[in-house]
């Protein structure tokens, strides 16, 4: 059963990576965090980051915080007990994240709150950590961003106190990923046009991207300079209908003529969500 579970894990990851090649979502890995303090609850911080980036729907998320356990399972499958198994996983499977989130836990305080007779009444906690993003291909690293939780309410266990403390930094974590990774998609179809100007267009991304009606996006052309894309804004669109999980219909607010002409010339037009 264990080797079957690990096989399903890799099949799931591979299906996500295949999806990322056809859609616009970046593949984001979350590495095992380093820790300045010795605490068995430190894994909760990385789990919270994985939860935030997954719920944002902006990424194909590869959770590498448990990668060591995966490697141990692969080594176990080399043993004699698995020699005849058809479910043995190949060890050269790669998790090809484009960017990697690395974190360092600076402080994890857990306070046992006691009654007047010395018995424990509950626990409170606070956590401090830093995050930075590594671009895997270039090894470039962003500046570290610091996060400090509030002190948690009184909880029944140390683990629940840590989890409650981490809830207080959810808004800041979400804002960090929105700022660091602007949501980018593309125009895949001109739905209607009038007088050589695009009126409505179809973009890649619907519910699965976290789009909603009323969202505005800038439309950019991308010129390659010195082997790197140089974006220039040519228009603006607004989502008027979420067409299922994979697409959204948009009205063209600005730049309809250039959007139509460049799309008809088979140029790739990208769209970047305007963050309010």
N, C-alpha and C positions, 0 to 999 in steps of 0.2 A: 504493500500500500504506500509506503514512504517513497519508493522510487517512482510509483505512478503519480503521486502528488507533485514530485519535483519535475516530472515530464510535463504535466499539465501547466506548471508554472512557466516553463520555458516556451511552451506552445502559446501561452497567453502573451508573453513578452514579445515573441516573434510576430504575433498577429498585430500587436500595437505598433511595432516598428514598420510593418508593411503598410499599415494605415497611414503612418506619418509621411511615407514617400508619396502618397497620392493626394494627401491633404496638406494644409498649411501649418499644422500644429508642430512647434519645435519639440524635439525629444529632450526631456530634462531628467537628469539623474540626481538622486539625493544620496550622498555618500554617508557612511557611518561617521558620526560626529566624534571629534576628540573632546576630552573632558579634563579640566584642571582639578576636578574634585572626584573623589571615589564615591559614587552613588549608584545603587542598582536601579534607580529610577531615571537615569540620564537618557535612556532610550526613548522616553516619552517626548523629549524635545524634538528629535528627528521625526518621530511619528506625527507630531503636530504639524511640522513643515510639510511632510508628505500629504497630510490631510488638506492643508490649505491649498497647495498647488494642484492637487487632484480636483478639489471642489471648484477651483477657478475655471476649469474646463479649457484653459488656455494651452495645455501641454499634454503630450503623451508622456506619462510619468514612469520612470524606471526606478523603483525603490531598491537601492543598493545597500541599504543599511543592514540587511540580513545576508549580504553576499557571502560572508564567511561561512554561514550555515549551508548555503547552496554548494559552495566548494567542498565542504566536509561531506555532504551527501554524495557528490560526484566521486570523491575518493572512496567512500564506502562501497559504491557500486562496482569498483574495480575488484572487490574481494570475491572470493570463490563462490559465495552465496548468490552472486548476481551474474556469474559467467554465462549462464544459459538463458538469462532473462532477455526478452525482446524489448523491454521497456527501459534499458540502460540509456542514459542521456549522453550525447557526445560532449566532451569537455571543452571543445573549442568554440562553443556557442558564445557569441559576444553580445554585450548590451551596449549598443552604439549610441550613447547619449551625446548630443551636440554640445550641451552645457551641463556642468556638474555643480550642484550646490554642496558646499562644504561648510561645516559649522564647528564652532568651538564653544563648549559650555564653560563659562567663567565662574559661575557660582550657582549652587543649588542648596538653598537653605531650607531645612525642614525643622519646624519648631514643635516640640511636644508641649501642649498646653495642659497644665496640671490644676487639679482642684486643691482646696486648702489642706486636704488630708494627704496630698502627695500623689494621688491616683491621676492617671492621664484622662483628661476630658476630651481630647481630640488633637488635631494637628493643623498647622498652618505652614505655608511654603511660599518662597519667592525664588525666581530663577533669572539669571543673566546669561546671555549668550551672544555670539556674533555669527553673521552669515556673510559669505562671499560667493561669487559666481566665477567659475573657471570655464573659459571657452576651450573645449577639448582640443580642437584642431590647432589653435595657435598658442595655447597655454596662457593666454592673457587672463588676468584676474581683476575683478572689480575691487573697489575699496570695500573694506569690511564695514558692515552695517551692524550697529549695536542694538540689542533688544533687552529691555528690563521689564519684568512682569510686576504687577501689583502683588501685594501680600494676599494670599487666598483667604476666603472665609474659613471658619472652623469646620474641619471635615473629620470623618470617622477614621480615615487611614492616611498614611503618608502618601500613597500613590494617588488617592483622590485629591489630596491637597495640591500636589504637583500639577495634576491635570487641570484643576480649577484655576491655579495661578496662570497657566499657559493660555487659558481662554482670554485673559485680559490683553494679550498682545496679538490676538487674531486680526483686529482691524489694521494694525501697523504692519503685520506680515503681509496681508492682502495688498495693502498700498505699495509695499516694497516690490512685490512681484509685478504689479501693474506698471510701476515706473520702470523696472529693469527690463521687462519683456512686453513692449507694446503689442497688442493683438493685431496681427497682420493676416490678411486673406487676399483673394483676387477676384476679379470680374471674370465670370466664365461664359456669360451670354448677354447679348443685348436683347431685351424683351420687346421694347417698343422704341421707335425713333420718330422724329418729326422735323422736317426741313433740315436734314443732314445733321441732326443733333440727337443724341441719346436721351430718352425720356425716362425709361425704367430699365434697370439692369438686374441680373442675377449674380449673386456672389456665393462663393463657397463658404459654408458654415451656417448652421442654424442653431437649434437647441443645444447640440453637442458642443458648440463653441461658447455657449452662454450668452449669445446675442439676444436682444429684445427689441421689440418695435419702438421706434423713436431714436435708436442709437444712430449717431452720425459718424461717418468715416471720410477721411481725405483720400483722394485717388492720386496715385503717384506713377510717373514713368520712371524707369530705372536705366540710366546710361552707364555702361561699363567704362570705368576710368582706372587705368593701372591694375586691371584685373579685379576691381571691386565695384559693386553697384553704387551709383550716385543718384539718389532719389530726388525728383523735382515734382512738386505738387501741381496737378493740372485740373483738379476739380474736387467736388464734394458730393457725397450721396447720403441718403437717409433711409434706414430700414423701415419699410411700410408693412411687410408681411414676413413672418417666419414660416418658411416652406418646409416644415419637418426638421429632422435632425441635421441635414447636410447642406441646406441652401436657404438663402433669404432673398426676398425681392426688395429692391431699393429704388426710390425716386432720385433723379439727378437734380441736385440743387444748383451746381455750378459746373462749368466746363463740359457741357454736353457735346459740343462740336468736336473738341479734341479727343474726348473719350471715345466717341464713335469712330473717328478717323484712325486713331491709333489701334483700336480694337480690330477694325477691319483690316489693318495692315499686319495683323497677327503679332502685335507687340504685347508683351506681358505687362498688365496693369495691376499693381498691388494696391490694397486698400488698408489703411491703418485707422483703428478705432480712436476716436477723439475722446480722451478721458477728461471728464468734467472736474 
